């Protein structure tokens, strides 16, 4: 069954995770994919993500969908807010009536090689403390969680120009395999406080977010 997981947060916010087992031809989208997406695997991932938008919101306005080269995709008619993410054979999407961000990541050790690009010193402290205290989290899960959390924050902002260390800080996750933590995003002279919701699956991590004030 391609639909792996679905959650209705409230009447206006829903997200779903899709395990891609189809071919590109199986996705009958009402609009074509952007012409700059040429790799077959990327085409399949993008098709699955766009399919999820219509799955979550039956009247999703595909005809007004805009996907700029730089910046967050949006619908011109303003009928909803949404976010899409994909990793390997996973695709996820969230739709809402307010800005949201979502990200899915598979558990790859490559994250350790780029940790210096996204882990703030304060976050390194709680990672070390959790691991030293025999946390139910593994080092790989914590790194993937933090990377996915900051990707979700980046997508919520949607305007680019964010430094993953300087501009974002995430609180330590205490629960496993799912829970929520606070986060802050600093940009353009403003500070936004957000709540991150996470769920760890057997081979991927998903995080979604929206502002709390």
Buried (B, 14 or more C-beta within 10 A) or exposed (E): EBEBEEBEBEEEBBBBBBBBEBEBEEBEBEEEBBEEBEEEEEBBBBBBBBBBBBBBBEEBBEEEBEBEEEEBBBBEEEBBBBBBBBBBBBBBBBBBEEBBBBBBBBBBEEBEEEBEEBBBEEBEEBBEEBEEEEBEBEBBBBBBBBBBBBBBBBBBBBEEEBEBBEBBBBBBBEEBBEEBBEBBBBBEEEEBEBBBBBBBBEEBBBBBBBEEE
